[in-house]
Amino acid sequence: LKRLRAELQERRLSVRLESIFGLRLVAFTERLVLSLIILVVVIMATEWTVTLPDRTLFWLNVVDAGACVVFLFEFFVRLCLVSGKWSWFRRHFLIDLIPSIPVGMLSIGLTQADVLRAGRLARFIRLSRLVRYVRMLRPIVQVVRTFGLMARGIDRLVRGHSHILNGNVILYPTLEETQRYLGRLQREDVEL
């Protein structure tokens, strides 16, 4: 029953998005977000596997942050338009909101922050400790973010292609199904 309510809420949200923005813009946004998800996952995989110069890392983080702006904008537009905001938010918090936070850009911003300029704020949040925690937790956050983005991408693929994926596939037919099929073939041969 819970899943049915969630699916009904998603269907109503889709209908509302299409009525406000039009089918073309909604379809374009879906394709854009899916493409950006793939791009961000590739960027994170590149950061993990290849040692890159600081300038390249900075620009990859800028691209990542730009994609995250699109993700966050889409998330909050959907949140504003959905009925039952709290239940929708709880379901989409881990998969849509958390992976959309540009951790790379935030950690660069925090490590390059000038503590003297931060003034009073630095005393309250103890910026140097926060920088250490962000550096320490960044790999863990990136792994969680990667899995969240992958789950979001797979969810979008399944929703977009459910008409293809929702079919019955019989790998090993039963004896009765085989006989029925052969009987149908024989009848077609006789008709020809």
C-alpha positions as CSV (number, residue, x, y, z in Angstrom):
1,L,0.0,0.0,0.0
2,K,2.9,2.3,0.8
3,R,4.5,1.7,-2.6
4,L,1.2,2.3,-4.4
5,R,0.8,5.7,-2.6
6,A,4.3,6.6,-3.5
7,E,3.8,5.6,-7.2
8,L,0.5,7.5,-7.3
9,Q,2.3,10.6,-5.9
10,E,5.0,10.3,-8.6
11,R,2.5,9.9,-11.3
12,R,0.6,13.0,-10.1
13,L,3.8,14.9,-9.9
14,S,4.7,13.9,-13.5
15,V,1.3,15.0,-14.8
16,R,1.6,18.3,-12.9
17,L,5.1,18.9,-14.3
18,E,3.9,18.2,-17.8
19,S,0.9,20.5,-17.5
20,I,3.0,23.4,-16.2
21,F,6.1,23.0,-18.3
22,G,5.0,20.9,-21.2
23,L,6.0,17.4,-22.3
24,R,9.0,18.6,-24.3
25,L,10.7,20.5,-21.5
26,V,10.0,17.7,-19.0
27,A,11.5,15.1,-21.4
28,F,14.5,17.4,-22.1
29,T,15.1,17.9,-18.4
30,E,14.9,14.1,-17.8
31,R,17.5,13.5,-20.5
32,L,19.7,16.4,-19.3
33,V,19.7,15.2,-15.7
34,L,20.5,11.6,-16.8
35,S,23.4,12.9,-18.9
36,L,24.7,15.0,-16.0
37,I,24.5,12.0,-13.7
38,I,26.6,10.0,-16.0
39,L,29.1,12.9,-16.4
40,V,29.4,13.4,-12.6
41,V,30.0,9.7,-12.1
42,V,32.7,9.7,-14.8
43,I,34.3,12.8,-13.2
44,M,34.3,11.1,-9.7
45,A,35.8,7.9,-11.2
46,T,38.5,9.9,-13.0
47,E,39.3,11.7,-9.7
48,W,39.7,8.4,-7.9
49,T,41.8,6.6,-10.6
50,V,44.0,9.2,-12.1
51,T,46.3,11.7,-10.4
52,L,45.3,15.1,-11.9
53,P,46.9,18.5,-11.6
54,D,45.2,20.9,-9.2
55,R,44.0,23.2,-12.0
56,T,42.3,20.2,-13.7
57,L,40.7,19.1,-10.5
58,F,39.5,22.6,-9.9
59,W,37.7,22.7,-13.3
60,L,36.3,19.2,-12.8
61,N,34.9,20.4,-9.5
62,V,33.4,23.5,-11.3
63,V,31.7,21.2,-13.8
64,D,30.5,19.0,-10.9
65,A,29.2,22.0,-9.1
66,G,27.3,23.2,-12.2
67,A,25.7,19.8,-12.6
68,C,24.8,19.9,-8.9
69,V,23.1,23.2,-9.4
70,V,20.9,21.6,-12.0
71,F,20.2,18.6,-9.7
72,L,19.3,20.9,-6.8
73,F,17.1,23.1,-9.0
74,E,15.2,20.1,-10.3
75,F,14.8,18.7,-6.8
76,F,13.4,21.9,-5.4
77,V,11.1,22.5,-8.3
78,R,9.7,19.0,-7.9
79,L,9.4,19.5,-4.1
80,C,7.5,22.7,-4.6
81,L,5.0,21.1,-7.0
82,V,4.4,17.8,-5.3
83,S,1.4,17.2,-3.0
84,G,2.4,15.5,0.3
85,K,5.8,17.3,0.4
86,W,7.1,15.6,3.6
87,S,6.6,12.0,2.4
88,W,8.1,12.9,-1.0
89,F,11.0,14.6,0.7
90,R,11.7,11.6,2.9
91,R,11.7,9.2,0.0
92,H,14.0,11.4,-2.1
93,F,16.3,12.8,0.5
94,L,19.1,10.1,0.2
95,I,18.9,9.5,-3.5
96,D,18.2,13.0,-4.9
97,L,19.2,15.6,-2.4
98,I,22.4,14.3,-0.7
99,P,24.2,13.3,-3.9
100,S,23.3,16.7,-5.4
101,I,25.5,18.6,-2.9
102,P,28.8,19.6,-4.6
103,V,31.2,18.2,-2.0
104,G,34.3,18.8,-4.2
105,M,33.7,22.5,-4.5
106,L,32.7,22.8,-0.9
107,S,35.9,21.2,0.3
108,I,38.0,23.4,-2.0
109,G,36.2,26.4,-0.7
110,L,36.7,25.4,2.9
111,T,40.4,24.6,2.4
112,Q,41.1,27.9,0.7
113,A,39.0,29.9,3.1
114,D,40.8,32.8,4.8
115,V,40.2,32.3,8.6
116,L,41.0,35.9,9.3
117,R,38.3,37.1,7.0
118,A,35.8,34.7,8.4
119,G,36.1,36.6,11.8
120,R,33.3,35.8,14.1
121,L,32.0,32.9,12.1
122,A,35.4,31.1,12.5
123,R,35.0,31.2,16.2
124,F,31.6,29.7,16.2
125,I,32.2,26.8,13.8
126,R,35.9,26.4,14.3
127,L,36.8,26.4,10.6
128,S,40.1,24.6,10.9
129,R,38.4,21.6,12.5
130,L,35.7,21.6,9.9
131,V,38.3,21.6,7.1
132,R,40.0,18.6,8.7
133,Y,36.7,16.7,9.0
134,V,35.7,17.5,5.4
135,R,39.1,16.3,4.1
136,M,38.8,13.2,6.2
137,L,35.2,12.4,5.2
138,R,35.5,13.4,1.5
139,P,36.2,9.9,0.2
140,I,33.4,8.4,2.2
141,V,31.0,11.1,1.1
142,Q,32.1,10.6,-2.5
143,V,31.4,6.9,-2.4
144,V,27.9,7.5,-0.9
145,R,27.3,10.2,-3.5
146,T,28.4,7.9,-6.3
147,F,26.0,5.2,-5.2
148,G,23.2,7.8,-4.8
149,L,23.8,9.2,-8.2
150,M,23.9,5.7,-9.7
151,A,20.6,4.8,-8.0
152,R,19.1,8.0,-9.2
153,G,20.2,7.3,-12.8
154,I,19.0,3.7,-12.7
155,D,15.7,4.9,-11.3
156,R,15.3,7.4,-14.2
157,L,16.2,4.8,-16.7
158,V,13.7,2.4,-15.4
159,R,10.9,5.0,-15.2
160,G,11.7,6.2,-18.7
161,H,11.8,2.8,-20.3
162,S,9.3,0.9,-18.1
163,H,7.2,0.1,-21.1
164,I,10.0,-1.9,-22.6
165,L,11.2,-3.4,-19.3
166,N,7.8,-4.4,-18.1
167,G,7.5,-7.5,-20.2
168,N,7.4,-11.2,-19.5
169,V,10.5,-13.0,-20.6
170,I,10.4,-16.8,-20.6
171,L,13.9,-18.3,-20.8
172,Y,12.8,-21.9,-20.4
173,P,9.3,-22.6,-21.5
174,T,7.3,-25.4,-19.9
175,L,6.3,-28.4,-21.9
176,E,2.7,-27.1,-22.2
177,E,3.9,-23.7,-23.6
178,T,6.2,-25.5,-26.1
179,Q,3.3,-27.7,-27.3
180,R,1.0,-24.7,-27.6
181,Y,3.6,-22.8,-29.6
182,L,4.2,-25.7,-31.9
183,G,0.5,-26.2,-32.4
184,R,0.1,-22.5,-33.4
185,L,3.0,-22.9,-35.9
186,Q,1.3,-25.9,-37.5
187,R,-2.0,-24.1,-37.8
188,E,-0.2,-21.2,-39.5
189,D,1.5,-23.6,-41.9
190,V,-1.8,-25.3,-42.8
191,E,-3.4,-21.9,-43.5
192,L,-0.6,-20.9,-46.0
